[in-house]
Amino acid sequence: MSQKNMRNIGIMAHIDAGKTTTTERILYYTGENHRIGEVDNGNATMDWMEQEQNRGITIVSAATTCYWKEKQINIIDTPGHVDFTAEVERSLRVLDGAIAVFCAVGGVEPQSETVWHQADKYKVPRIAYINKMDRTGADFFEVIKELEEKLKANTVPLALPIGSETSYEGNIDLLQMKEIRWNQDDSGESYTLSQIVPERLELAEEWREKMIDSLSAYSDEITELFLEGKEVPLDLLEKVIRQETINRNIIPVLTGSSLKNKGVQPLLDGVVNYLPAPDDLPPIKCHHSKKDTDIELARDEEGPLAGLIFKIQQDKEAGPLCFVRVYSGVLKSGTAIMNISKKKRERVNRLLRMHSNTHEQISSVHAGDIAVIIGLKSAQTGDTIGSEGFPILLENMEFPAPVISVAIEPKTISDQEKLKAALDSLKMEDPTFTAKENDETGQLIISGMGELHLDVLVTRVLNEYKVAANIGKPQVTYRESITETVTHTESFSKVLGGKEHTAEITIKLEPVKRGTGNRFTSELKKNELPEEFQKAVEAGIISSMTSGTLMGYETIDIGVTLVAAKYNEMTASELGFQTVAALGFDNACRKASPVLLEPIMDVDVMCPVDYVGEVISSLTQRGGLVTSIESRPAFEMVISQAPLVKMFGYTTSLRSQTQGRGTFAMEFSHFAKKES
């Protein structure tokens, strides 16, 4: 299918705005599903992971393909929960357009703001769909106001609801100036158009005039017809709406109630009429790794192969399923390709087109399309695939650093290998999940984006991968250093295995600038102490630096200088000098006023201006230091530093302080003296 007839869209929203229900209806009306799945019943097609059905939320962005009016629509379903930022980010990276779903009762909810800003970052054109018009408290016009005030969106409503709450009947189509009502006998598959009744005509004409007035700012042709009082033809209106939606100047707004099967077909029309085809968008910026220059790549199937792996999902039978978006060229099944990011040749065993959790085998994927590759072994999320002759890297996806960690340990030896395999598998799927062994405690520490994120991952380890493990509480790892300069002499004499070993050294310890690391230097010449013994001293000091004298944490930012040494040719040995160095370093540290250092984090909090005072106060109470406040169009950014140990539980506290509208990013900055 040509790129002109293709749409790659995502459906993004706050949790509970009805995103998955809307997707289910789209799949039903496009003939993908023979029956309608419901989230409430736990049988929604897009929520195929067991936990998604249990929790009633979307965790993984499943990809599915459907067809409407001879156009192919690839839909990526995205999570609405703040803890699953990575899923949203990686989806937006490969979309050409999006439907933003808003609840007619809740309006612009906190997570909708976060996702909206993410869509701005990736320059994704979008249309808005105000859902749940049948709910008590539904207010279409209030949501329009919130879209303009909170998101600074230039809205252009294309439909108005007829009634609301239990009296919601259908819509007024402002383009055709007709009333639409859906037939409930066939689940809304058929609908009737009728003339607008006199009591609603004035309101409809007022909003049609507003629509034309908004569009006239982008079209002289519409302006002339409008000023002359002539009728503006439908095809001209649709052409300008499409053009300015793609340019991200306007947000067309549609409405309905997906649960009651009303408003979904006009939404599908909106997708094919107003959202961009892959070749409507500008060339992709990428980096030519051989020439080391940035270039622009045309979205052309005649061009060289370039695709981005935007998601990996593990399948028990097939192995890793690599979801790929092809931007240029053609990817064929059974051929060898180059993983440009990893500099490895890989073979494409099979290509699949996904229909949520079912699939069909295909022979090739052309520019603009999305599919799944089976057979790639070393691929990770964010890798670029292409050809060896034209090694280009598509810009890499950036993911925020994990902010919460817990210890996990297998209950038995046999679970140890299973746990390692499970964690490796989850790390391939989710770039915001990390697992590493803590050198100090030997514990395995897993980190994620928030309590819910870690809870879901831990549940998957226990249930899906069937690993028996104990889960600990969040912990912080400290460091140790010194605050004074000391010179210390240490001697060693011992008979080991019938042989005497003696050594004596004098070392100087001094604190160095924070963040520069440890260093060792020797002032001795080879005739003062042979080179192999100097190396033994260095090895003894470096091994001793891994555990400090206060609480056994690693020592950092200490400069050690070997200033003098005595050795007896008969009894000197490498073992003696290594041992004397380790003992000398420990004893010198004790004299040099050792201190405990704690990790300090850079904490950037985004929140609406009304909550800035509370956010600053809360950060200060947690030992934080606010360095600056930056104003953005829709929110304020509070930039601060705070000790990690006091930031546990901050996600929950920030949500309650800002009524869920605040989000924050946290990453390691430096170590500083722990305040008692």
C-alpha positions as CSV (number, residue, x, y, z in Angstrom):
1,M,0.0,0.0,0.0
2,S,1.4,3.5,-0.9
3,Q,2.3,5.9,1.8
4,K,-0.5,8.2,0.7
5,N,-3.0,5.6,1.9
6,M,-1.4,4.9,5.3
7,R,-1.8,6.5,8.7
8,N,0.4,5.7,11.8
9,I,-1.6,7.0,14.8
10,G,-1.5,6.7,18.5
11,I,-4.3,7.1,21.0
12,M,-3.2,9.0,24.0
13,A,-5.0,10.1,27.1
14,H,-5.1,10.3,30.9
15,I,-5.9,7.0,32.6
16,D,-9.6,6.2,32.5
17,A,-10.5,8.7,29.7
18,G,-11.8,5.7,27.7
19,K,-8.8,5.2,25.4
20,T,-8.9,1.4,25.2
21,T,-12.7,1.4,24.8
22,T,-12.3,3.9,21.9
23,T,-9.7,1.6,20.3
24,E,-12.0,-1.4,20.7
25,R,-14.8,0.5,18.8
26,I,-12.4,1.5,16.1
27,L,-11.3,-2.2,15.6
28,Y,-15.0,-3.2,15.6
29,Y,-16.2,-0.7,13.0
30,T,-13.1,-1.3,10.8
31,G,-14.0,-5.1,10.8
32,E,-10.9,-6.2,12.8
33,N,-13.1,-7.5,15.7
34,H,-16.3,-9.5,15.2
35,R,-17.4,-8.6,18.6
36,I,-16.8,-5.6,20.9
37,G,-14.4,-6.2,23.8
38,E,-15.0,-4.3,27.0
39,V,-12.3,-3.1,29.5
40,D,-14.8,-3.6,32.4
41,N,-15.3,-7.2,31.4
42,G,-11.6,-7.8,31.0
43,N,-11.7,-8.9,27.4
44,A,-10.4,-5.8,25.6
45,T,-8.3,-6.8,22.5
46,M,-5.5,-4.2,23.0
47,D,-5.1,-5.0,26.7
48,W,-3.8,-8.6,26.2
49,M,-1.3,-8.8,29.1
50,E,-2.9,-10.6,32.1
51,Q,-2.1,-7.7,34.4
52,E,-3.7,-5.1,32.1
53,Q,-6.9,-7.0,32.3
54,N,-6.7,-7.4,36.1
55,R,-5.8,-3.8,36.7
56,G,-8.0,-2.3,33.9
57,I,-5.1,-0.1,32.7
58,T,-2.9,-0.2,29.6
59,I,0.7,-1.0,30.4
60,V,2.3,-2.1,27.1
61,S,1.6,-0.2,23.8
62,A,0.3,-2.9,21.6
63,A,0.3,-2.2,17.8
64,T,-2.4,-3.2,15.5
65,T,-3.5,-2.6,11.9
66,C,-6.9,-2.0,10.5
67,Y,-8.5,-0.5,7.4
68,W,-11.0,2.4,6.9
69,K,-12.2,3.8,3.5
70,E,-9.3,2.0,1.7
71,K,-6.8,3.5,4.0
72,Q,-4.5,1.4,6.2
73,I,-4.4,2.6,9.8
74,N,-1.6,1.4,12.1
75,I,-2.7,2.0,15.7
76,I,-0.3,2.1,18.7
77,D,-2.1,2.0,22.0
78,T,-0.2,4.0,24.6
79,P,-0.4,3.8,28.4
80,G,-1.9,6.7,30.3
81,H,-0.1,6.2,33.6
82,V,2.9,8.4,34.5
83,D,5.0,5.4,35.6
84,F,4.9,4.1,32.0
85,T,6.6,7.1,30.5
86,A,8.9,5.0,28.4
87,E,6.0,3.3,26.6
88,V,4.4,6.6,25.8
89,E,7.8,8.2,24.6
90,R,8.7,5.3,22.4
91,S,5.2,5.3,20.8
92,L,5.2,9.0,20.1
93,R,8.6,8.7,18.5
94,V,7.3,6.6,15.7
95,L,3.8,8.1,15.2
96,D,2.8,10.5,12.4
97,G,-0.4,11.6,14.2
98,A,-2.4,11.1,17.3
99,I,-5.9,11.1,18.8
100,A,-6.0,12.8,22.2
101,V,-8.9,11.4,24.1
102,F,-10.4,13.6,26.9
103,C,-13.2,12.7,29.3
104,A,-16.2,15.0,29.0
105,V,-16.4,15.0,32.9
106,G,-12.7,15.0,33.9
107,G,-11.6,17.3,31.1
108,V,-7.8,18.0,30.8
109,E,-6.5,15.7,33.5
110,P,-2.9,15.7,34.8
111,Q,-1.5,12.9,32.7
112,S,-3.1,14.3,29.6
113,E,-1.0,17.4,30.2
114,T,2.2,15.2,30.5
115,V,1.4,13.2,27.3
116,W,0.4,16.5,25.5
117,H,3.9,18.0,26.2
118,Q,5.6,14.8,25.1
119,A,3.6,15.0,21.8
120,D,4.7,18.6,21.4
121,K,8.4,17.5,21.9
122,Y,8.0,15.0,19.1
123,K,6.0,17.5,16.9
124,V,3.1,15.0,16.6
125,P,-0.1,16.5,14.8
126,R,-3.2,15.5,16.7
127,I,-7.0,15.7,16.8
128,A,-9.0,15.8,20.0
129,Y,-11.9,13.5,20.9
130,I,-14.1,14.4,23.8
131,N,-15.4,11.1,25.0
132,K,-18.0,10.0,27.6
133,M,-20.7,12.5,26.7
134,D,-23.2,10.2,28.3
135,R,-21.7,10.4,31.8
136,T,-23.2,12.5,34.6
137,G,-21.4,15.8,34.7
138,A,-20.4,15.8,31.0
139,D,-19.7,19.3,29.7
140,F,-18.4,19.6,26.1
141,F,-17.9,23.4,26.2
142,E,-16.0,23.3,29.5
143,V,-13.5,20.8,28.1
144,I,-13.0,23.0,25.0
145,K,-12.2,25.9,27.5
146,E,-9.7,23.7,29.4
147,L,-8.0,22.6,26.2
148,E,-7.4,26.2,25.3
149,E,-6.4,27.4,28.8
150,K,-4.4,24.4,30.2
151,L,-2.8,23.1,26.9
152,K,-2.8,26.4,25.0
153,A,-4.4,24.4,22.1
154,N,-6.0,26.3,19.2
155,T,-9.2,24.2,19.1
156,V,-11.5,24.0,16.1
157,P,-14.7,22.0,17.0
158,L,-16.0,20.1,14.0
159,A,-19.0,18.7,15.9
160,L,-21.3,19.6,18.8
161,P,-23.1,17.1,21.1
162,I,-26.9,16.9,21.0
163,G,-27.7,16.9,24.7
164,S,-25.5,15.5,27.4
165,E,-25.4,12.9,30.2
166,T,-28.4,10.5,29.9
167,S,-30.1,12.8,27.3
168,Y,-27.1,12.6,24.9
169,E,-28.6,11.6,21.5
170,G,-25.9,12.2,18.9
171,N,-23.9,15.0,17.2
172,I,-24.3,18.1,15.0
173,D,-21.8,17.8,12.2
174,L,-20.7,21.5,11.6
175,L,-19.1,20.7,8.3
176,Q,-22.2,19.1,6.7
177,M,-24.6,21.0,9.0
178,K,-26.5,17.8,9.7
179,E,-27.6,16.0,12.8
180,I,-26.2,12.4,13.2
181,R,-27.8,9.7,15.3
182,W,-26.5,6.2,15.8
183,N,-28.6,3.1,15.6
184,Q,-28.3,1.1,18.9
185,D,-29.8,-2.1,17.4
186,D,-26.7,-2.8,15.5
187,S,-24.1,-1.5,18.1
188,G,-24.0,1.9,16.3
189,E,-22.8,0.4,13.0
190,S,-25.5,2.3,11.0
191,Y,-26.4,6.0,11.6
192,T,-28.9,8.5,10.2
193,L,-28.4,12.0,9.0
194,S,-31.1,14.6,9.4
195,Q,-31.7,18.4,9.1
196,I,-30.8,20.4,12.2
197,V,-34.0,21.2,14.2
198,P,-34.9,24.9,14.5
199,E,-34.1,25.1,18.3
200,R,-30.5,24.0,17.7
201,L,-29.9,25.9,14.4
202,E,-28.8,29.1,16.0
203,L,-26.1,27.4,18.2
204,A,-24.9,25.3,15.2
205,E,-24.6,28.4,13.0
206,E,-22.7,30.3,15.7
207,W,-20.1,27.5,16.1
208,R,-19.9,26.9,12.3
209,E,-19.1,30.6,12.0
210,K,-16.4,30.3,14.7
211,M,-15.0,27.3,12.8
212,I,-14.8,29.2,9.5
213,D,-13.4,32.3,11.2
214,S,-10.6,30.2,12.7
215,L,-9.8,28.6,9.4
216,S,-9.9,31.9,7.5
217,A,-6.7,32.9,9.3
218,Y,-4.9,30.2,7.2
219,S,-6.7,30.6,3.9
220,D,-7.3,33.8,1.8
221,E,-9.9,31.8,-0.3
222,I,-12.0,31.0,2.8
223,T,-11.7,34.7,3.9
224,E,-13.0,36.0,0.6
225,L,-15.9,33.7,0.4
226,F,-16.7,34.4,4.1
227,L,-16.6,38.2,3.6
228,E,-18.8,38.0,0.5
229,G,-21.3,35.9,2.5
230,K,-20.9,33.0,0.1
231,E,-21.1,29.3,1.1
232,V,-17.6,27.8,1.7
233,P,-17.4,24.4,-0.1
234,L,-16.8,21.3,2.1
235,D,-13.7,20.2,0.1
236,L,-12.0,23.6,0.7
237,L,-12.8,23.4,4.5
238,E,-11.4,19.8,4.7
239,K,-8.3,20.7,2.7
240,V,-7.5,23.7,5.0
241,I,-8.3,21.6,8.2
242,R,-5.9,18.9,7.0
243,Q,-3.1,21.2,6.0
244,E,-3.2,23.2,9.3
245,T,-3.6,20.1,11.5
246,I,-0.4,18.7,9.8
247,N,1.3,22.1,10.4
248,R,0.2,21.8,14.1
249,N,-1.6,25.2,14.0
250,I,-5.0,23.8,14.9
251,I,-6.6,21.0,16.9
252,P,-9.8,19.7,15.3
253,V,-12.2,18.6,18.0
254,L,-14.7,15.7,17.7
255,T,-17.0,14.2,20.3
256,G,-19.0,11.1,21.2
257,S,-19.4,8.3,23.7
258,S,-17.4,5.2,22.6
259,L,-19.1,3.0,25.2
260,K,-22.5,3.8,23.8
261,N,-21.2,3.4,20.2
262,K,-21.7,7.0,19.3
263,G,-19.2,9.3,17.4
264,V,-16.6,6.7,16.4
265,Q,-17.1,6.7,12.6
266,P,-16.6,10.5,12.4
267,L,-13.4,10.0,14.4
268,L,-12.2,7.5,11.9
269,D,-13.0,9.9,9.1
270,G,-11.0,12.5,11.0
271,V,-8.0,10.2,11.1
272,V,-8.0,9.6,7.4
273,N,-9.0,13.1,6.4
274,Y,-6.9,15.3,8.7
275,L,-3.9,13.3,10.1
276,P,-0.8,13.1,8.0
277,A,0.3,10.2,5.7
278,P,4.0,9.3,6.2
279,D,5.0,11.2,3.1
280,D,3.2,14.4,4.2
281,L,5.9,14.9,6.8
282,P,9.4,16.5,6.3
283,P,12.5,14.3,5.7
284,I,13.9,12.6,8.8
285,K,17.0,14.0,10.4
286,C,19.7,11.3,10.9
287,H,23.4,10.8,11.3
288,H,25.7,9.2,8.7
289,S,28.1,7.3,10.9
290,K,30.8,6.8,8.2
291,K,30.9,10.4,7.1
292,D,30.2,11.6,10.6
293,T,27.7,14.2,9.4
294,D,24.0,14.9,9.9
295,I,21.9,14.4,6.9
296,E,18.2,14.5,5.9
297,L,16.6,11.3,4.6
298,A,13.6,11.3,2.3
299,R,10.7,9.1,3.2
300,D,10.9,7.1,0.1
301,E,10.6,3.4,-0.5
302,E,13.1,3.7,-3.4
303,G,15.7,5.0,-1.0
304,P,18.1,3.0,1.3
305,L,16.7,0.9,4.1
306,A,16.3,2.8,7.4
307,G,14.1,1.6,10.3
308,L,13.8,2.2,14.0
309,I,13.1,-0.6,16.5
310,F,10.7,1.2,18.9
311,K,9.6,-1.8,21.1
312,I,10.6,-5.3,22.0
313,Q,8.2,-7.8,23.4
314,Q,9.2,-11.3,24.6
315,D,7.3,-14.2,23.1
316,K,7.7,-17.7,24.7
317,E,7.8,-19.5,21.3
318,A,9.1,-17.0,18.8
319,G,11.7,-15.2,21.1
320,P,11.9,-11.4,20.9
321,L,9.3,-9.6,18.8
322,C,11.0,-6.4,17.5
323,F,8.5,-3.8,16.5
324,V,10.0,-1.7,13.7
325,R,8.9,1.5,12.0
326,V,10.4,1.7,8.4
327,Y,11.1,5.3,7.3
328,S,12.9,4.6,4.0
329,G,13.4,1.7,1.6
330,V,11.9,-1.8,1.8
331,L,12.5,-4.5,4.5
332,K,12.2,-8.0,3.1
333,S,11.7,-11.3,5.0
334,G,14.6,-13.8,4.8
335,T,17.2,-11.1,4.1
336,A,20.3,-10.0,6.1
337,I,20.3,-6.4,7.5
338,M,22.7,-4.3,9.5
339,N,21.9,-3.2,13.1
340,I,23.7,0.1,12.7
341,S,23.6,0.9,16.5
342,K,25.2,-2.4,17.4
343,K,27.4,-2.7,14.2
344,K,26.1,-6.2,13.8
345,R,24.7,-8.1,10.9
346,E,21.4,-9.8,11.6
347,R,18.9,-12.0,9.7
348,V,15.2,-11.2,9.3
349,N,13.7,-14.7,9.7
350,R,10.0,-13.6,9.5
351,L,7.9,-10.4,9.2
352,L,4.5,-10.1,10.9
353,R,1.7,-7.6,10.7
354,M,0.2,-7.4,14.1
355,H,-3.6,-7.3,14.8
356,S,-3.3,-6.6,18.6
357,N,-2.3,-10.1,20.0
358,T,-2.8,-12.0,16.7
359,H,-0.7,-11.7,13.6
360,E,-0.4,-12.5,9.9
361,Q,2.9,-13.3,8.1
362,I,4.0,-10.8,5.4
363,S,6.9,-10.8,2.9
364,S,8.0,-7.2,3.0
365,V,7.5,-3.8,4.8
366,H,7.7,-0.6,2.9
367,A,8.6,2.9,3.9
368,G,6.0,4.4,6.2
369,D,4.8,1.1,7.6
370,I,5.1,-0.7,11.0
371,A,5.6,-4.4,11.4
372,V,7.3,-7.0,13.7
373,I,10.6,-8.7,12.9
374,I,11.4,-12.2,14.3
375,G,15.0,-13.4,14.3
376,L,17.0,-10.4,15.6
377,K,19.2,-11.5,18.6
378,S,21.1,-8.4,19.7
379,A,18.5,-5.7,19.0
380,Q,17.4,-3.3,21.8
381,T,14.7,-0.6,21.9
382,G,16.0,2.5,20.1
383,D,18.3,0.6,17.6
384,T,18.5,1.7,13.9
385,I,18.4,-1.0,11.3
386,G,19.6,-0.4,7.7
387,S,22.2,-1.5,5.1
388,E,25.9,-1.7,5.5
389,G,26.6,0.5,2.5
390,F,24.5,3.4,3.9
391,P,25.0,3.3,7.7
392,I,22.7,6.0,9.1
393,L,21.5,6.4,12.7
394,L,18.1,7.7,13.3
395,E,18.1,9.9,16.4
396,N,18.1,7.9,19.5
397,M,15.2,7.8,22.0
398,E,15.9,9.4,25.3
399,F,14.3,7.9,28.4
400,P,14.3,9.4,31.9
401,A,16.4,7.8,34.6
402,P,14.8,5.4,37.0
403,V,13.9,7.0,40.3
404,I,13.0,4.2,42.7
405,S,14.9,1.0,43.6
406,V,14.2,-2.2,45.6
407,A,16.3,-5.3,46.4
408,I,15.2,-8.6,45.0
409,E,16.7,-12.0,45.9
410,P,15.8,-15.5,44.7
411,K,14.5,-17.9,47.4
412,T,16.5,-20.9,46.1
413,I,19.6,-21.5,44.1
414,S,17.5,-22.9,41.2
415,D,15.6,-19.6,41.1
416,Q,18.9,-17.6,40.7
417,E,19.3,-18.5,37.0
418,K,15.5,-18.0,36.3
419,L,15.7,-14.6,38.0
420,K,18.7,-13.5,35.9
421,A,16.9,-14.6,32.7
422,A,13.7,-12.8,33.7
423,L,15.5,-9.6,34.5
424,D,17.5,-9.7,31.2
425,S,14.3,-10.2,29.3
426,L,12.5,-7.3,31.0
427,K,15.6,-5.0,30.5
428,M,15.4,-5.7,26.7
429,E,11.7,-4.8,26.7
430,D,11.8,-1.7,29.0
431,P,14.7,0.8,28.8
432,T,13.7,2.5,32.1
433,F,14.1,-0.7,34.0
434,T,17.6,-1.5,35.4
435,A,18.9,-4.3,37.4
436,K,22.4,-4.4,38.9
437,E,24.3,-6.0,41.8
438,N,25.2,-3.7,44.7
439,D,29.0,-4.2,45.2
440,E,28.7,-3.4,48.9
441,T,25.9,-5.7,49.9
442,G,25.9,-8.2,47.1
443,Q,22.2,-7.6,46.7
444,L,20.4,-7.4,43.3
445,I,18.8,-4.0,43.1
446,I,16.1,-3.3,40.5
447,S,15.1,0.3,39.6
448,G,12.1,1.7,37.8
449,M,10.0,4.9,37.2
450,G,7.7,4.6,40.2
451,E,6.0,2.4,42.7
452,L,3.4,1.1,40.2
453,H,6.0,0.5,37.5
454,L,8.1,-1.6,39.9
455,D,5.1,-3.3,41.2
456,V,4.1,-4.4,37.7
457,L,7.6,-5.6,36.9
458,V,8.0,-7.5,40.2
459,T,4.6,-9.1,39.6
460,R,5.7,-10.2,36.1
461,V,8.9,-11.7,37.6
462,L,6.9,-13.7,40.2
463,N,3.9,-14.7,38.0
464,E,4.8,-14.6,34.3
465,Y,8.4,-15.9,34.7
466,K,7.5,-18.1,37.8
467,V,10.5,-17.0,39.9
468,A,10.2,-17.4,43.7
469,A,11.9,-14.2,45.1
470,N,11.9,-12.0,48.2
471,I,11.4,-8.2,47.6
472,G,13.1,-5.7,50.0
473,K,12.6,-2.1,50.8
474,P,14.1,0.9,48.9
475,Q,17.7,1.6,49.9
476,V,20.4,4.3,49.3
477,T,24.1,3.5,48.8
478,Y,26.5,5.9,50.5
479,R,30.2,6.6,49.9
480,E,33.1,7.6,52.2
481,S,36.0,10.1,51.9
482,I,38.4,12.1,54.0
483,T,38.6,15.8,55.0
484,E,42.2,16.3,56.2
485,T,45.7,15.7,54.8
486,V,47.9,13.2,56.7
487,T,51.2,11.5,56.3
488,H,51.4,8.0,57.8
489,T,54.1,5.3,58.1
490,E,53.2,1.6,58.3
491,S,55.4,-1.4,58.7
492,F,54.8,-5.1,58.3
493,S,56.7,-8.2,59.4
494,K,55.3,-11.7,59.3
495,V,56.4,-15.3,58.8
496,L,54.2,-17.0,56.2
497,G,54.8,-20.5,55.0
498,G,58.2,-20.6,56.7
499,K,59.3,-17.4,54.9
500,E,59.7,-14.0,56.5
501,H,58.0,-11.0,54.7
502,T,58.9,-7.5,55.7
503,A,57.9,-4.1,54.3
504,E,57.7,-0.4,55.4
505,I,56.1,2.5,53.5
506,T,55.2,6.2,54.2
507,I,52.1,7.5,52.4
508,K,50.5,10.9,52.2
509,L,46.6,11.0,52.0
510,E,44.8,14.2,50.9
511,P,41.2,15.0,49.9
512,V,40.8,15.9,46.2
513,K,38.0,17.9,44.5
514,R,34.7,16.2,44.8
515,G,33.9,14.1,41.6
516,T,37.5,13.7,40.4
517,G,37.8,10.2,41.7
518,N,40.7,8.4,43.5
519,R,44.4,8.7,42.3
520,F,47.7,7.1,43.3
521,T,51.2,8.5,42.5
522,S,54.6,7.5,43.6
523,E,57.5,9.9,44.3
524,L,60.1,7.0,44.5
525,K,62.6,6.1,41.9
526,K,63.3,2.5,40.9
527,N,66.5,2.4,42.9
528,E,64.6,3.5,46.0
529,L,62.0,0.8,45.6
530,P,61.9,-1.7,42.7
531,E,59.0,-1.2,40.2
532,E,57.3,-4.5,41.0
533,F,57.0,-3.5,44.7
534,Q,55.7,-0.1,43.8
535,K,53.0,-1.8,41.7
536,A,52.2,-4.1,44.7
537,V,51.7,-1.0,46.9
538,E,49.3,0.5,44.3
539,A,47.4,-2.8,44.1
540,G,47.1,-2.9,47.9
541,I,45.8,0.7,48.1
542,I,43.3,0.3,45.2
543,S,41.9,-3.0,46.7
544,S,41.5,-1.2,50.1
545,M,39.6,1.7,48.6
546,T,36.6,-0.5,47.9
547,S,35.6,-0.4,51.6
548,G,36.0,2.5,53.9
549,T,36.7,2.6,57.6
550,L,33.4,4.2,58.9
551,M,30.7,1.8,57.5
552,G,32.5,-0.2,54.9
553,Y,31.2,1.9,51.9
554,E,33.5,2.5,48.9
555,T,35.9,5.5,49.3
556,I,36.0,8.3,46.7
557,D,38.0,11.4,45.9
558,I,41.2,10.5,47.8
559,G,44.7,11.3,46.6
560,V,47.4,8.9,47.8
561,T,51.2,9.5,47.3
562,L,53.9,7.0,48.1
563,V,56.6,9.3,49.7
564,A,59.1,6.8,51.2
565,A,59.8,3.1,51.6
566,K,62.3,0.7,53.3
567,Y,63.0,-2.8,52.0
568,N,65.3,-5.6,52.8
569,E,66.4,-7.6,49.7
570,M,66.4,-10.8,51.7
571,T,62.9,-10.5,53.1
572,A,61.0,-8.1,50.8
573,S,58.1,-9.5,48.8
574,E,55.2,-8.3,46.6
575,L,52.8,-9.9,49.2
576,G,54.4,-7.9,52.0
577,F,54.2,-4.6,50.2
578,Q,50.6,-5.2,49.0
579,T,49.6,-6.0,52.6
580,V,51.4,-3.1,54.2
581,A,49.8,-0.7,51.6
582,A,46.2,-2.0,52.5
583,L,46.9,-1.7,56.2
584,G,48.5,1.7,55.8
585,F,45.7,3.1,53.8
586,D,43.1,2.0,56.3
587,N,45.0,3.4,59.3
588,A,45.8,6.7,57.4
589,C,42.0,7.1,56.6
590,R,41.1,6.9,60.3
591,K,43.5,9.7,61.1
592,A,42.3,11.9,58.2
593,S,38.8,12.7,59.6
594,P,36.7,10.4,57.5
595,V,33.2,11.4,56.4
596,L,30.1,9.7,55.1
597,L,28.9,11.0,51.7
598,E,25.3,10.7,50.4
599,P,24.0,10.8,46.8
600,I,22.5,14.2,45.9
601,M,20.0,14.2,43.0
602,D,19.1,16.9,40.5
603,V,15.3,17.2,40.9
604,D,13.3,19.0,38.2
605,V,9.6,19.4,39.1
606,M,7.0,20.5,36.5
607,C,3.8,21.9,37.9
608,P,1.1,24.5,37.2
609,V,1.9,28.0,38.5
610,D,-0.7,27.7,41.3
611,Y,1.3,24.9,43.1
612,V,4.8,26.4,42.9
613,G,4.8,27.6,46.5
614,E,3.8,24.2,47.9
615,V,6.3,22.4,45.7
616,I,9.2,24.6,47.0
617,S,8.1,24.2,50.6
618,S,7.9,20.4,50.2
619,L,11.4,20.2,48.6
620,T,12.9,22.4,51.4
621,Q,11.4,20.2,54.0
622,R,13.1,17.2,52.3
623,G,16.5,19.0,52.6
624,G,16.3,20.2,49.0
625,L,17.9,23.4,47.7
626,V,15.9,25.2,44.9
627,T,18.3,26.8,42.5
628,S,15.9,28.4,39.9
629,I,12.4,28.5,38.5
630,E,11.8,28.5,34.7
631,S,8.4,29.6,33.2
632,R,7.1,27.5,30.3
633,P,3.9,28.1,28.3
634,A,1.7,25.7,30.3
635,F,3.7,25.0,33.5
636,E,6.5,26.1,35.8
637,M,9.8,24.2,36.1
638,V,11.3,24.2,39.7
639,I,15.0,23.2,39.4
640,S,16.5,21.9,42.7
641,Q,18.9,19.5,44.3
642,A,18.0,17.1,47.1
643,P,19.4,14.1,49.0
644,L,18.2,10.8,47.6
645,V,17.4,9.3,50.9
646,K,14.7,12.0,51.6
647,M,13.2,11.6,48.1
648,F,11.6,8.2,48.6
649,G,7.8,8.4,48.4
650,Y,8.1,11.8,46.6
651,T,6.0,10.7,43.6
652,T,3.0,10.1,45.8
653,S,3.5,13.2,47.9
654,L,3.9,15.4,44.7
655,R,0.7,14.0,43.2
656,S,-1.3,14.8,46.3
657,Q,0.1,18.3,46.6
658,T,-0.6,19.2,43.0
659,Q,-3.9,17.3,42.6
660,G,-1.9,14.9,40.3
661,R,-0.8,17.7,37.9
662,G,2.9,17.8,39.0
663,T,5.6,15.5,37.5
664,F,9.3,15.4,38.2
665,A,12.5,14.0,36.8
666,M,15.3,13.0,39.0
667,E,18.9,12.0,38.2
668,F,22.2,11.6,40.1
669,S,24.2,14.8,40.5
670,H,27.1,14.2,43.0
671,F,28.0,13.0,46.5
672,A,28.1,15.4,49.4
673,K,28.7,15.1,53.1
674,K,25.8,13.5,54.9
675,E,24.1,15.9,57.2
676,S,23.5,14.2,60.6
